[in-house]
Amino acid sequence: MSSAPTPTARERTASRCCVAQTDRPIYAVWMASTKQRAAAKKNIKKAADAAKKKRTIAKLPKKTRTSLGKQINRVKRENVGA
């Protein structure tokens, strides 16, 4: 039997991420793998294509689309000053 201790969960995850240090605490910054980044890009592209095909907002009545636009602009104006 070996007397070497088994690594804890924190030690195992630390080997898979970069550790960034700020002026106070040390925290882990997760780095996505190449496969994960490729999958994310693929998912975003699929979602964008689906949104273009469905065109949900364009199918709404004109009155509803207008009020949605007004609501969005109101929120944008509020956030600009904040």
Summary of the structure (lengths in Angstrom):
residues: 82
radius of gyration: 23.6
end to end distance: 62.8
largest distance: 75.6
contacts: 129
relative contact order: 0.06
helix: 61%
strand: 10%
